[in-house]
Amino acid sequence: MGSHRSGGGSRGIARWLIAAVVAVVVVAAIAGAMVWLSGRSEQEGRNAASTCVRGDLPVHVAAAPALVESLRRVADAFNDSGKVSADYCAKIDVVGVDSPVALAALSGTWDPKLGAAPSVWIPESTVWTARLAAAKPAEVSGQPTSIASSPVVLAVRDSARPAFADVRWLDLPGKQRDLRVALPTEADSDGTYLAAQSVAAAVGRTGGAALSDDAATSPVVTGSLSRWAADAPKSTSAVAALEALTKPGDGIRAVPVTEQQLAAFARGRGEAAPVAVYPTGPTASATYPAAVLDREDTTDAHDRAAADFVAYLTEGDHAKPLAEAGFRVPGQPTPAKTAAVAFGTVEPLASASNAATIALADALTRK
């Protein structure tokens, strides 16, 4: 029989191979830990970005009084949405301030009696934002955004409606002594300035295009507006003129106002309310420009939150409360016809430049 080889030990695994395997395991563990920590850090960052890590931030909006009730409904929805701006949860507060008063305060020193200094200003029309941009160019951050519109109409005494049949904007200055259109220029009287833009465009034969700066200061345009204003019956405000139209007399037969303004005034007044007449020709509209303000008494966080609120106003159905109040809002149905206002089709007039807008307003007030 053959014999077997015998030995005292077994062949082992090389130490260098064991060390290599351990090293690979360690490296893999470290890499996995780094990936996990990185993912956790990114998730924590996302969580932080979606929460108000710096708390609530009061953001104040000064708006034309006609907008306040509707804007507060929009602001409540925005505040409840959890929108985060610059690590804050912005809390929008809306106060009503007449546009001439707001302009004076913003052009100088903001009066605390009007409320906290605003980060957003929304007057009736670009007449006011144009004047602020001229007085303090650095204060208006970017181009104001229109949040709604309402075309100018003539609120006419019911008994005088035959005199306004088929009237054109072009006709108004020459027929002023017969038509007796009041042209108030105090608070709530943006309709007067919008009517002036419509008349100026008709006189300047723009065909709906914006009136140029040169045309706005031309003798034919400024002369027409000055004569129109000179022959107008006296009235302190649009509301006073509207009230006069509900009472016996014929001193005032009409006053230019916005559709929304007349619809709100006529509500509940029945047959005593004046009715809207839509003069033929391109027609200016109140555009309710939302201007984000860059002021010394507001911070960068306020500016960011203000811009986010303005953007919110123009998204989806967020501005529906404005449409329900009688304003025309893109993406929303035209307000329903009332006894006083038809909310009919209007030939639009393109907005003039800031300089032209100011020139027309000054011509009307004979400055």
C-alpha positions as CSV (number, residue, x, y, z in Angstrom):
1,M,0.0,0.0,0.0
2,G,1.2,3.5,-0.6
3,S,1.6,5.9,2.2
4,H,-0.2,9.4,2.6
5,R,1.7,12.7,3.0
6,S,1.1,14.1,6.4
7,G,1.7,17.7,7.7
8,G,1.3,19.7,10.8
9,G,-0.8,22.7,9.4
10,S,-3.3,24.0,6.7
11,R,-2.6,26.5,3.9
12,G,-4.1,30.0,5.0
13,I,-5.4,33.2,3.3
14,A,-2.8,35.8,2.6
15,R,-2.9,38.7,5.1
16,W,-2.7,41.3,2.3
17,L,-5.9,40.0,0.8
18,I,-7.7,40.3,4.1
19,A,-6.5,43.8,4.6
20,A,-7.7,44.8,1.1
21,V,-11.1,43.4,1.7
22,V,-11.4,45.3,5.0
23,A,-10.2,48.5,3.3
24,V,-12.9,48.2,0.7
25,V,-15.6,47.6,3.3
26,V,-14.5,50.6,5.3
27,V,-14.4,52.9,2.2
28,A,-17.8,51.7,1.2
29,A,-19.2,52.4,4.6
30,I,-17.7,55.9,4.6
31,A,-19.1,56.6,1.2
32,G,-22.5,55.4,2.2
33,A,-22.5,57.5,5.3
34,M,-21.5,60.6,3.3
35,V,-24.4,59.9,0.8
36,W,-26.8,59.5,3.7
37,L,-25.7,62.6,5.5
38,S,-25.8,64.6,2.2
39,G,-29.3,63.4,1.5
40,R,-30.4,64.3,5.1
41,S,-28.8,67.7,4.8
42,E,-30.6,68.4,1.5
43,Q,-33.9,67.2,3.0
44,E,-33.4,69.4,6.0
45,G,-32.7,72.3,3.7
46,R,-35.9,71.6,1.8
47,N,-37.8,71.4,5.0
48,A,-36.4,74.6,6.2
49,A,-37.2,76.3,2.9
50,S,-40.8,75.3,3.3
51,T,-41.3,76.7,6.8
52,C,-41.2,80.1,8.2
53,V,-37.8,79.8,9.9
54,R,-37.7,83.6,10.5
55,G,-41.4,83.8,11.6
56,D,-44.2,86.0,10.3
57,L,-43.6,89.3,8.4
58,P,-46.3,92.0,8.3
59,V,-46.5,93.4,4.8
60,H,-48.7,96.5,4.2
61,V,-50.6,97.3,1.1
62,A,-52.1,100.8,0.5
63,A,-54.9,100.5,-2.0
64,A,-57.6,102.6,-3.6
65,P,-60.7,102.4,-1.3
66,A,-62.8,100.7,-4.0
67,L,-60.4,97.7,-4.0
68,V,-60.1,97.2,-0.2
69,E,-62.9,94.8,0.5
70,S,-62.0,92.5,-2.4
71,L,-58.2,92.7,-1.8
72,R,-58.7,91.7,1.9
73,R,-60.3,88.5,0.7
74,V,-57.4,87.8,-1.6
75,A,-54.9,88.7,1.2
76,D,-56.6,86.3,3.6
77,A,-56.3,83.5,1.1
78,F,-52.6,84.4,0.5
79,N,-51.9,84.5,4.2
80,D,-53.5,81.1,4.7
81,S,-51.6,79.5,1.8
82,G,-48.4,79.1,3.7
83,K,-46.4,81.0,1.1
84,V,-42.8,81.5,2.2
85,S,-40.9,84.6,1.1
86,A,-37.2,85.0,2.1
87,D,-37.7,82.5,5.0
88,Y,-40.7,84.5,6.3
89,C,-44.4,83.8,6.2
90,A,-45.7,87.1,4.8
91,K,-48.9,88.4,6.4
92,I,-50.6,90.9,4.0
93,D,-52.6,93.8,5.5
94,V,-54.6,96.0,3.2
95,V,-55.7,99.5,4.1
96,G,-57.6,102.0,2.0
97,V,-56.0,105.4,1.2
98,D,-57.2,107.9,-1.4
99,S,-54.8,108.1,-4.2
100,P,-53.9,111.8,-3.9
101,V,-53.3,111.4,-0.2
102,A,-51.1,108.3,-0.8
103,L,-49.2,110.1,-3.5
104,A,-48.4,113.1,-1.2
105,A,-47.3,110.8,1.6
106,L,-45.1,108.6,-0.6
107,S,-43.6,111.6,-2.3
108,G,-42.6,113.0,1.0
109,T,-42.6,111.4,4.5
110,W,-45.2,108.7,5.1
111,D,-47.7,109.7,7.7
112,P,-48.2,107.0,10.4
113,K,-51.8,108.1,10.7
114,L,-52.4,106.4,7.4
115,G,-51.2,103.1,8.8
116,A,-47.8,101.5,8.5
117,A,-45.6,102.4,5.5
118,P,-46.7,100.2,2.6
119,S,-44.6,97.8,0.5
120,V,-47.3,97.8,-2.2
121,W,-49.4,100.7,-3.6
122,I,-52.4,100.1,-5.8
123,P,-54.1,103.3,-6.9
124,E,-56.9,103.5,-9.4
125,S,-54.8,104.4,-12.5
126,T,-51.4,105.1,-13.8
127,V,-52.0,108.8,-13.3
128,W,-50.8,108.3,-9.7
129,T,-47.9,105.8,-10.3
130,A,-46.6,108.0,-13.1
131,R,-46.5,111.0,-10.7
132,L,-44.7,109.0,-8.1
133,A,-42.2,107.7,-10.6
134,A,-41.6,111.3,-11.7
135,A,-41.1,112.5,-8.1
136,K,-39.1,109.6,-6.8
137,P,-37.9,107.4,-9.6
138,A,-36.0,105.0,-7.4
139,E,-39.0,104.3,-5.2
140,V,-41.1,102.3,-7.7
141,S,-39.4,98.9,-8.1
142,G,-39.9,97.7,-11.7
143,Q,-43.0,98.2,-13.8
144,P,-46.3,98.3,-11.9
145,T,-48.6,95.3,-12.6
146,S,-52.2,95.8,-13.5
147,I,-54.4,93.5,-11.3
148,A,-57.8,94.5,-12.9
149,S,-59.4,97.1,-15.1
150,S,-62.5,99.2,-15.4
151,P,-63.2,101.3,-18.5
152,V,-64.4,104.9,-18.1
153,V,-68.0,105.6,-18.9
154,L,-70.3,108.6,-18.6
155,A,-72.8,108.3,-15.7
156,V,-75.8,110.1,-17.1
157,R,-78.9,111.5,-15.5
158,D,-81.8,109.4,-16.8
159,S,-83.7,112.4,-18.1
160,A,-80.7,113.5,-20.2
161,R,-80.0,110.2,-21.9
162,P,-81.4,111.4,-25.3
163,A,-78.8,114.1,-25.4
164,F,-76.0,111.5,-25.2
165,A,-77.3,109.2,-27.9
166,D,-74.5,108.2,-30.2
167,V,-72.0,110.6,-28.5
168,R,-68.3,110.2,-29.3
169,W,-65.4,111.1,-27.2
170,L,-64.4,113.5,-29.9
171,D,-67.7,115.4,-29.5
172,L,-67.4,116.1,-25.8
173,P,-65.3,119.3,-25.6
174,G,-67.4,121.0,-28.4
175,K,-70.7,120.1,-26.9
176,Q,-69.8,120.7,-23.3
177,R,-72.2,123.7,-22.8
178,D,-75.1,121.5,-23.9
179,L,-74.0,118.2,-22.3
180,R,-72.9,119.7,-19.0
181,V,-70.4,117.0,-18.0
182,A,-68.8,117.6,-14.6
183,L,-65.1,117.0,-14.4
184,P,-64.1,116.7,-10.8
185,T,-60.4,116.2,-10.1
186,E,-60.3,115.5,-6.3
187,A,-60.2,112.0,-4.6
188,D,-62.2,109.3,-6.4
189,S,-62.2,111.2,-9.7
190,D,-59.9,109.1,-11.8
191,G,-62.8,108.8,-14.3
192,T,-62.1,112.4,-15.2
193,Y,-58.5,111.7,-16.1
194,L,-59.4,108.6,-18.0
195,A,-62.0,110.5,-20.0
196,A,-59.4,113.1,-20.8
197,Q,-57.1,110.4,-22.2
198,S,-60.0,109.1,-24.3
199,V,-60.8,112.6,-25.6
200,A,-57.1,113.4,-26.3
201,A,-56.7,110.1,-28.3
202,A,-59.8,111.0,-30.3
203,V,-58.6,114.5,-31.0
204,G,-55.1,113.2,-31.8
205,R,-56.6,110.5,-34.2
206,T,-54.5,107.7,-32.7
207,G,-57.0,104.9,-33.7
208,G,-56.5,103.2,-30.4
209,A,-52.7,103.4,-30.2
210,A,-51.1,105.2,-27.3
211,L,-51.0,109.0,-27.6
212,S,-47.4,110.1,-28.1
213,D,-45.6,112.4,-25.8
214,D,-45.5,115.1,-28.5
215,A,-49.2,114.8,-29.3
216,A,-50.1,114.9,-25.6
217,T,-48.5,118.4,-25.3
218,S,-49.7,119.6,-28.7
219,P,-51.9,122.8,-28.8
220,V,-54.8,120.9,-30.4
221,V,-54.9,118.4,-27.6
222,T,-54.2,120.6,-24.6
223,G,-56.5,123.3,-26.0
224,S,-59.4,120.9,-26.3
225,L,-59.0,119.6,-22.8
226,S,-58.6,123.1,-21.4
227,R,-61.8,124.3,-23.1
228,W,-63.7,121.2,-22.0
229,A,-62.7,121.8,-18.4
230,A,-63.4,125.5,-18.5
231,D,-67.0,125.0,-19.5
232,A,-67.6,122.1,-17.1
233,P,-70.1,122.6,-14.2
234,K,-68.5,122.8,-10.8
235,S,-68.3,119.6,-8.7
236,T,-66.0,118.8,-5.8
237,S,-65.8,115.0,-6.3
238,A,-67.1,112.2,-8.4
239,V,-69.3,111.0,-5.6
240,A,-70.8,114.5,-5.2
241,A,-71.5,114.6,-8.9
242,L,-73.1,111.2,-8.8
243,E,-75.3,112.2,-5.9
244,A,-76.4,115.4,-7.9
245,L,-77.5,113.2,-10.7
246,T,-80.0,111.4,-8.5
247,K,-81.7,114.7,-7.5
248,P,-84.0,117.1,-9.5
249,G,-82.2,119.7,-11.6
250,D,-80.2,119.9,-14.7
251,G,-77.0,121.7,-13.7
252,I,-75.0,118.5,-14.1
253,R,-76.1,116.0,-16.7
254,A,-73.2,113.5,-16.5
255,V,-69.9,112.7,-14.9
256,P,-67.1,110.4,-16.1
257,V,-66.6,107.4,-13.7
258,T,-65.4,103.8,-14.0
259,E,-67.9,101.1,-14.7
260,Q,-67.2,99.6,-11.3
261,Q,-67.6,102.9,-9.5
262,L,-71.0,103.5,-11.1
263,A,-72.2,99.9,-10.5
264,A,-71.2,100.2,-6.8
265,F,-72.9,103.6,-6.5
266,A,-76.1,102.5,-8.2
267,R,-76.6,99.4,-6.1
268,G,-79.9,99.6,-4.2
269,R,-80.9,103.0,-5.7
270,G,-83.3,101.7,-8.2
271,E,-84.5,104.1,-11.0
272,A,-83.0,107.1,-9.3
273,A,-79.5,105.9,-10.2
274,P,-77.7,107.4,-13.2
275,V,-77.0,105.0,-16.1
276,A,-73.8,104.3,-18.0
277,V,-73.3,105.7,-21.5
278,Y,-70.3,104.4,-23.5
279,P,-69.0,107.1,-25.9
280,T,-67.9,105.8,-29.3
281,G,-64.1,105.5,-29.8
282,P,-61.1,104.1,-28.1
283,T,-61.7,104.2,-24.4
284,A,-59.2,104.4,-21.5
285,S,-59.5,102.2,-18.5
286,A,-58.5,102.3,-14.9
287,T,-55.8,99.6,-14.6
288,Y,-55.2,99.4,-10.9
289,P,-51.5,99.2,-11.1
290,A,-49.8,97.4,-8.2
291,A,-46.5,99.1,-7.6
292,V,-43.9,97.3,-5.4
293,L,-42.2,100.1,-3.4
294,D,-38.5,100.2,-2.6
295,R,-38.4,102.6,0.4
296,E,-36.0,103.2,3.2
297,D,-38.7,102.2,5.7
298,T,-39.1,98.7,4.2
299,T,-36.6,95.9,4.0
300,D,-35.5,93.5,1.2
301,A,-37.7,90.8,2.8
302,H,-40.7,93.2,2.5
303,D,-39.8,93.8,-1.2
304,R,-39.7,90.0,-1.9
305,A,-42.9,89.3,0.0
306,A,-44.6,92.3,-1.8
307,A,-43.6,91.0,-5.2
308,D,-44.8,87.5,-4.3
309,F,-48.2,88.9,-3.3
310,V,-48.6,90.9,-6.5
311,A,-47.7,87.7,-8.5
312,Y,-50.3,85.8,-6.5
313,L,-52.9,88.3,-7.5
314,T,-52.4,87.6,-11.2
315,E,-52.3,83.7,-10.9
316,G,-55.3,81.4,-11.4
317,D,-58.6,82.4,-9.8
318,H,-57.0,84.4,-7.0
319,A,-58.4,87.7,-8.2
320,K,-61.9,86.3,-8.4
321,P,-63.1,88.5,-5.6
322,L,-62.3,91.6,-7.7
323,A,-64.4,90.2,-10.6
324,E,-67.3,89.6,-8.2
325,A,-67.0,93.3,-7.1
326,G,-67.5,94.6,-10.7
327,F,-63.9,94.9,-11.9
328,R,-62.8,93.3,-15.2
329,V,-60.2,90.6,-14.5
330,P,-58.3,88.5,-17.1
331,G,-59.4,84.9,-17.0
332,Q,-62.7,85.8,-15.2
333,P,-66.2,86.3,-16.8
334,T,-67.2,90.0,-17.4
335,P,-69.3,91.2,-14.6
336,A,-73.0,90.6,-15.0
337,K,-75.2,93.4,-16.5
338,T,-77.1,95.6,-14.1
339,A,-79.8,98.2,-14.5
340,A,-77.1,101.0,-14.5
341,V,-74.2,99.3,-16.2
342,A,-74.2,97.1,-19.3
343,F,-70.5,95.9,-18.9
344,G,-70.5,95.8,-22.7
345,T,-67.7,95.6,-25.3
346,V,-65.4,98.5,-25.2
347,E,-62.8,99.6,-27.8
348,P,-59.6,99.7,-25.9
349,L,-57.1,102.6,-25.8
350,A,-53.5,101.7,-25.3
351,S,-51.9,103.2,-22.2
352,A,-49.9,106.4,-22.7
353,S,-46.4,106.9,-21.3
354,N,-45.9,108.3,-17.8
355,A,-44.9,111.7,-19.4
356,A,-48.0,111.8,-21.6
357,T,-50.3,110.8,-18.8
358,I,-49.1,113.6,-16.6
359,A,-49.2,116.1,-19.4
360,L,-52.9,115.3,-20.1
361,A,-53.8,115.5,-16.4
362,D,-52.1,118.9,-16.1
363,A,-53.8,120.2,-19.2
364,L,-57.2,119.2,-17.8
365,T,-56.5,121.0,-14.5
366,R,-55.0,124.0,-16.3
367,K,-51.7,123.8,-14.5
